[in-house]
Amino acid sequence: MPVTDADAQRRILNRLRRARGQLDAVINAVEGGGTCREVVTQLAAVASALDRAGFVIISTAMKECLADPEGADREDKITTEELERLFLTLS
């Protein structure tokens, strides 16, 4: 199911770009002999940014399912059970 809400898509992309920047910082810290604290702090930031992006994706899909529960017979229709499983994979 594609993310069709423009605001949600913008927020998701911002989070993913932030995660990419933080991952680059992790790689640079490891390559440059960064401290354990530095590496773990950046790694935690990456994980958090990715989790938040995932939650925005799932919450957007939930809103779309509520707005159009029949899904207009789209091929990419997602069931509530599948949404629940996806949500639980992030928690």
Rosetta blueprint (number, residue, H / E / L):
1 M L
2 P L
3 V L
4 T L
5 D L
6 A H
7 D H
8 A H
9 Q H
10 R H
11 R H
12 I H
13 L H
14 N H
15 R H
16 L H
17 R H
18 R H
19 A H
20 R H
21 G H
22 Q H
23 L H
24 D H
25 A H
26 V H
27 I H
28 N H
29 A H
30 V H
31 E H
32 G L
33 G L
34 G L
35 T L
36 C H
37 R H
38 E H
39 V H
40 V H
41 T H
42 Q H
43 L H
44 A H
45 A H
46 V H
47 A H
48 S H
49 A H
50 L H
51 D H
52 R H
53 A H
54 G H
55 F H
56 V H
57 I H
58 I H
59 S H
60 T H
61 A H
62 M H
63 K H
64 E H
65 C H
66 L H
67 A H
68 D L
69 P L
70 E L
71 G H
72 A H
73 D H
74 R L
75 E L
76 D L
77 K L
78 I L
79 T L
80 T H
81 E H
82 E H
83 L H
84 E H
85 R H
86 L H
87 F H
88 L H
89 T H
90 L H
91 S L
